[in-house]
Amino acid sequence: MRLSGKTAVITGAGSGFGAGIAHKFAAEGARVMVVDIDAERAAAVAREIDGLAREADVSRESSVAAMAVAARAELGRVDILVNNAGVTHLPMPMEDVTAADFDRVFAVNAKSVFLTARHFVPQMKAAKSGAILNVASTAGLSPRPRLVWYNASKGWMITATKAMAAELAPVGVRVNAICPVAGETPLLKSFLGEDTPEMRAKFLATIPLGRFSTPDDMGNAACFLCSDEASMITGVALEVDGGRCI
């Protein structure tokens, strides 16, 4: 029960890594608000963990503001914020990505971190405590061709994590990131271009431990970084990637 008595808001928690983090946090004693743009998925995960469900579009300030108000009303306070929601563009030459796809990637992967900071950080600063976790990617550390703008959005998130950590440390708020490699999530097909046994084998050959990241892997890493056990850790981008970045 490493998160006993704590409250958490997790975005993009209706599936994939976010759902894995939500399940782990609940198992460790946290009261969790499951946030997702898909209301049905959010509700399904919330039922599984006896948590709260909230539909929100993290790329829109009005939606994030309403989410923050609801979180304070229903949870009382927010001890942990996990920025997990993310999207990608399909693998292609950088110049072929449309402006609309570029804007969507940066709105969900980058602007959302700015928006949640605007609406959750003031409360954490007032309480002089809190933990923020940004779910970045190995793509932000070891970029691959044909995913240039997605890579850049995750590199932005890692830099933002370190800058946020430096600014918020004096008021007792920690900010960290985790960097998964591709996993069995709804985004896998987008990363691979096409989900075939051949494409999977080719990608797995780049991971020394020989498997994809799982929601459980992300939940375990996230739980540690957001728990009091990591009270001396801030500003890190933890690779949870089976050695992909070696």
C-alpha positions as CSV (number, residue, x, y, z in Angstrom):
1,M,0.0,0.0,0.0
2,R,2.7,2.5,-1.0
3,L,0.1,5.1,-2.1
4,S,-2.3,4.6,0.7
5,G,-4.2,7.8,1.4
6,K,-3.1,9.5,-1.8
7,T,-5.2,10.7,-4.7
8,A,-4.2,10.6,-8.3
9,V,-5.4,12.0,-11.7
10,I,-4.2,9.9,-14.7
11,T,-4.9,11.1,-18.2
12,G,-5.3,8.8,-21.1
13,A,-6.1,6.1,-18.6
14,G,-8.9,4.4,-20.5
15,S,-6.5,1.9,-22.2
16,G,-2.8,0.9,-22.6
17,F,-0.1,2.3,-20.3
18,G,-2.6,4.7,-18.6
19,A,-4.9,1.8,-17.6
20,G,-1.9,-0.1,-16.3
21,I,-0.8,2.8,-14.1
22,A,-4.4,3.3,-12.9
23,H,-4.7,-0.4,-11.8
24,K,-1.3,-0.3,-10.0
25,F,-2.1,2.9,-8.2
26,A,-5.4,1.6,-7.0
27,A,-3.9,-1.7,-5.9
28,E,-1.3,0.4,-3.9
29,G,-4.1,2.3,-2.1
30,A,-4.6,5.4,-4.1
31,R,-8.0,6.9,-5.0
32,V,-7.8,7.4,-8.8
33,M,-9.6,9.6,-11.3
34,V,-9.4,7.9,-14.6
35,V,-9.4,10.5,-17.4
36,D,-9.8,9.8,-21.1
37,I,-11.2,11.4,-24.2
38,D,-13.3,8.2,-24.6
39,A,-15.9,8.3,-21.8
40,E,-16.8,4.6,-22.1
41,R,-13.2,3.4,-21.7
42,A,-12.7,5.7,-18.7
43,A,-15.8,4.4,-17.0
44,A,-14.8,0.8,-17.7
45,V,-11.4,1.2,-16.1
46,A,-12.9,3.2,-13.2
47,R,-15.3,0.4,-12.5
48,E,-12.5,-2.1,-12.4
49,I,-10.5,-0.2,-9.8
50,D,-13.4,1.4,-7.9
51,G,-12.2,4.8,-9.0
52,L,-13.7,7.9,-10.6
53,A,-14.2,8.5,-14.4
54,R,-13.8,11.8,-16.2
55,E,-14.1,12.5,-19.9
56,A,-11.7,15.2,-21.0
57,D,-9.8,16.4,-24.0
58,V,-6.4,17.4,-22.6
59,S,-5.5,19.5,-25.6
60,R,-8.3,22.0,-24.7
61,E,-7.9,24.4,-21.8
62,S,-11.6,24.6,-21.0
63,S,-11.7,20.8,-20.7
64,V,-8.6,20.6,-18.5
65,A,-9.9,23.4,-16.3
66,A,-13.2,21.6,-15.8
67,M,-11.3,18.3,-15.1
68,A,-9.2,20.1,-12.4
69,V,-12.3,21.5,-10.8
70,A,-14.0,18.1,-10.8
71,A,-10.8,16.5,-9.4
72,R,-10.7,18.9,-6.4
73,A,-14.4,18.5,-5.8
74,E,-14.4,14.7,-5.9
75,L,-11.0,13.9,-4.5
76,G,-10.5,16.8,-2.1
77,R,-7.0,17.4,-3.3
78,V,-4.7,15.9,-6.0
79,D,-1.4,14.4,-4.7
80,I,-0.3,12.8,-8.0
81,L,-0.8,13.9,-11.6
82,V,0.1,11.6,-14.4
83,N,0.3,13.1,-17.9
84,N,-0.1,9.9,-19.9
85,A,-2.4,10.9,-22.8
86,G,-0.5,10.8,-26.1
87,V,-0.8,10.4,-29.8
88,T,1.5,9.9,-32.8
89,H,1.5,10.4,-36.5
90,L,2.0,7.5,-38.9
91,P,5.6,6.7,-39.9
92,M,6.5,8.8,-43.0
93,P,9.1,11.3,-44.3
94,M,9.0,14.4,-42.1
95,E,7.9,16.7,-44.9
96,D,4.8,14.5,-45.7
97,V,3.3,14.9,-42.2
98,T,0.4,17.3,-42.5
99,A,0.2,20.5,-40.5
100,A,-3.0,19.1,-38.9
101,D,-1.3,16.0,-37.7
102,F,1.7,18.0,-36.4
103,D,-0.7,20.3,-34.5
104,R,-2.6,17.3,-33.0
105,V,0.6,15.6,-31.9
106,F,1.9,18.7,-30.1
107,A,-1.5,19.6,-28.7
108,V,-1.9,16.2,-27.0
109,N,1.7,15.4,-26.2
110,A,3.1,18.8,-25.3
111,K,0.4,21.5,-24.8
112,S,-1.5,19.1,-22.4
113,V,1.4,19.2,-20.0
114,F,1.4,23.0,-20.0
115,L,-2.4,23.0,-19.5
116,T,-2.4,20.6,-16.6
117,A,0.4,22.5,-15.0
118,R,-1.6,25.7,-15.2
119,H,-4.6,24.1,-13.5
120,F,-3.0,21.6,-11.0
121,V,0.3,23.1,-10.0
122,P,-1.1,26.0,-8.0
123,Q,-2.8,23.6,-5.6
124,M,0.3,21.5,-5.2
125,K,2.4,24.6,-4.5
126,A,0.0,25.8,-1.9
127,A,0.2,22.3,-0.2
128,K,4.0,22.3,-0.6
129,S,3.8,18.7,-1.8
130,G,2.9,16.7,-4.9
131,A,4.2,14.4,-7.6
132,I,3.9,14.9,-11.4
133,L,4.8,12.1,-13.8
134,N,5.0,12.7,-17.5
135,V,4.9,9.6,-19.7
136,A,7.5,10.4,-22.4
137,S,9.1,7.8,-24.7
138,T,12.4,6.3,-25.8
139,A,11.6,8.3,-29.0
140,G,12.6,11.4,-27.1
141,L,16.0,10.0,-26.2
142,S,16.9,7.8,-29.2
143,P,14.9,9.2,-32.1
144,R,14.1,7.0,-35.1
145,P,13.5,8.1,-38.7
146,R,10.0,8.7,-40.1
147,L,8.6,9.7,-36.7
148,V,10.4,13.0,-36.5
149,W,7.6,15.2,-35.1
150,Y,6.5,12.5,-32.6
151,N,10.1,12.2,-31.5
152,A,10.3,15.9,-31.0
153,S,7.1,16.1,-29.0
154,K,8.5,13.5,-26.5
155,G,11.9,15.3,-26.4
156,W,9.9,18.4,-25.5
157,M,8.2,16.5,-22.7
158,I,11.5,15.3,-21.3
159,T,13.0,18.8,-21.3
160,A,9.8,20.2,-19.8
161,T,10.0,17.6,-17.0
162,K,13.5,18.7,-16.0
163,A,12.6,22.4,-16.2
164,M,9.5,21.8,-14.1
165,A,11.4,19.8,-11.6
166,A,14.0,22.6,-11.2
167,E,11.3,25.2,-10.6
168,L,9.0,23.2,-8.3
169,A,11.6,21.5,-6.1
170,P,11.8,24.5,-3.7
171,V,8.1,24.1,-3.0
172,G,8.2,20.4,-2.4
173,V,6.7,19.2,-5.7
174,R,8.6,16.5,-7.6
175,V,8.4,16.0,-11.4
176,N,9.7,13.0,-13.2
177,A,9.2,11.1,-16.5
178,I,9.2,7.5,-17.7
179,C,10.3,6.5,-21.1
180,P,8.7,3.3,-22.4
181,V,9.5,1.6,-25.6
182,A,6.5,0.6,-27.8
183,G,4.1,-1.7,-26.1
184,E,0.8,-3.6,-26.6
185,T,-1.3,-0.4,-26.7
186,P,-3.6,1.2,-29.2
187,L,-0.6,3.2,-30.6
188,L,1.5,0.1,-31.5
189,K,0.1,-0.2,-35.0
190,S,0.8,3.5,-35.6
191,F,4.4,3.1,-34.5
192,L,5.0,0.1,-36.7
193,G,3.2,1.4,-39.8
194,E,1.6,-2.0,-40.1
195,D,1.1,-4.6,-37.3
196,T,2.5,-7.8,-38.9
197,P,4.6,-10.6,-37.4
198,E,7.5,-9.4,-39.6
199,M,7.3,-5.8,-38.4
200,R,7.0,-6.9,-34.8
201,A,10.1,-9.1,-35.1
202,K,12.0,-6.3,-36.7
203,F,11.2,-4.0,-33.9
204,L,11.7,-6.5,-31.1
205,A,15.2,-7.1,-32.5
206,T,16.1,-3.6,-31.3
207,I,15.1,-4.3,-27.7
208,P,17.8,-6.3,-25.8
209,L,15.3,-7.9,-23.4
210,G,13.3,-9.0,-26.4
211,R,9.8,-7.9,-25.6
212,F,7.6,-4.8,-25.7
213,S,6.8,-2.7,-22.7
214,T,3.6,-3.7,-20.9
215,P,1.0,-1.7,-18.9
216,D,2.3,-3.5,-15.8
217,D,5.9,-2.3,-16.5
218,M,4.7,1.2,-16.6
219,G,2.5,0.9,-13.6
220,N,5.4,-0.4,-11.5
221,A,7.8,2.3,-12.5
222,A,5.1,5.0,-12.1
223,C,4.2,3.8,-8.7
224,F,7.8,4.0,-7.5
225,L,8.4,7.5,-8.8
226,C,5.1,8.8,-7.4
227,S,5.5,7.2,-4.0
228,D,7.3,8.5,-1.0
229,E,10.1,5.9,-1.6
230,A,11.3,8.2,-4.4
231,S,11.2,11.4,-2.3
232,M,14.7,12.3,-3.3
233,I,14.2,11.7,-7.0
234,T,13.1,14.6,-9.3
235,G,13.9,15.6,-12.8
236,V,14.7,12.1,-14.1
237,A,13.6,10.5,-17.4
238,L,13.5,6.8,-16.4
239,E,14.0,4.4,-19.3
240,V,11.6,1.5,-19.0
241,D,12.6,0.0,-22.3
242,G,14.3,-3.3,-22.0
243,G,17.6,-1.8,-22.9
244,R,16.3,-0.1,-26.1
245,C,18.4,3.1,-25.5
246,I,21.7,1.3,-24.7
